[in-house]
Amino acid sequence: MIEAIGLTKRYGPKVAVNNLSFTVKPGRVTGFLGPNGAGKSTTMRMMLGLDRPTSGEVRIDGKPYRELKNPLRTVGALLDAKWVHPNRSARTHLLWLAKSNGLPAKRVDEVLGMVGLEEVANRKAGGFSLGMSQRLGIATALLGDPKILLFDEPVNGLDPEGIHWIRRFMQGLAAEGRAVFVSSHLLSEMALTAEELVVIGRGELIAQCSTQQFVDNAGTQGVLVRSPGAAQLQQLMSAQGLSVRSTAQDTLVVDEAETEQIGELAAQHGIVLHELTAQRSSLEEAFMQMTGNAVEYQTNLGAAASALNTSGVAR
Ligand SMILES: Nc1ncnc2c1ncn2[C@@H]1O[C@H](COP(=O)(O)OP(=O)(O)OP(=O)(O)O)[C@@H](O)[C@H]1O
């Protein structure tokens, strides 16, 4: 299990990560979601002891990374798939790492087999495609058979087959009881991969909840109404406390409303409707709105938070 507690990182005046607290539990894939520049890589580096927090701490099985007796046997990480000497073969790279960390050489063939690189194991890693490099990075992370795995944007730049393979592989690792923490800036990708989400925007926590909860709440609901009696209907809806905007002479958009409610109101007052359509913004749009605007534009904080009206959500 990983616990981030009040984690903060400043680079001069820039606050990259701000008072971030969350937990990563074993037996599931936890997605670490946030747009580019949100602070995901900085957080992961602090988790691995590669960057020192300005304040706060990360505990891995109750201890900071630097106090782990056998770090590679506890935590495996893929931060940068191209971090391999280009003239070394995949096998030599893994053997060198295994040797320098007191791990048995036979583990190298095991991990090469797990990621499907046996046939190219003696080729120079410099000539590997991005997908092969990612597999080698994953093999490296698995070398110490760790219970905790961190992957930073592992599917970036991969083709659909590579993405599918990594997704299934991470889910398999979680099914073995490992804690898998994987970052991405794509909600659609994480919705398919992760069971739990930690969502950040501009360095701050927006939500930690199940993916299902997040997806159910992320798309804001509205209703589009077209009516020759739009002006009268707008007055009636405003009187009921609904937020209504007129987008054309006969067209209204009502936030956070249900079609039934509006249809019944119109019927009660004999107002003719030409159209009554439920609208749901796309998940990715809702996510960008929450993570992009929530922190920078304080006036939008309420709207962003109400879109996520769940108990596991930061406000
Ligand atoms: N060494 C550094 N010095 C100054 N600013 C930094 C440094 N490292 C990161 N930052 C800034 O901190 C913020 C968070 O960066 P970080 O790379 O952690 O975000 P990210 O969510 O991983 O984004 P990406 O998906 O683009 O990698 C960014 O604004 C970045 O410019």
The ligand as an ORCA input file, in Angstrom:
! r2SCAN-3c Opt
* xyz 0 1
  N      12.371     20.623    -12.396
  C      11.357     21.482    -12.537
  N      11.552     22.815    -12.428
  C      10.537     23.691    -12.561
  N       9.245     23.341    -12.817
  C       8.988     22.043    -12.934
  C      10.010     21.029    -12.804
  N       9.436     19.813    -12.977
  C       8.124     20.039    -13.200
  N       7.849     21.373    -13.180
  C       6.530     22.011    -13.365
  O       5.636     21.423    -12.453
  C       4.371     21.198    -13.060
  C       4.002     19.734    -12.976
  O       4.818     18.996    -13.874
  P       4.727     17.409    -14.064
  O       5.731     17.018    -15.112
  O       4.820     16.761    -12.747
  O       3.250     17.247    -14.616
  P       2.575     15.979    -15.323
  O       1.200     15.920    -14.801
  O       3.427     14.784    -15.172
  O       2.541     16.447    -16.812
  P       2.937     15.656    -18.159
  O       1.807     14.724    -18.400
  O       3.006     16.781    -19.154
  O       4.263     14.995    -17.897
  C       4.472     21.728    -14.468
  O       3.966     23.040    -14.505
  C       5.958     21.723    -14.734
  O       6.303     22.724    -15.655
*
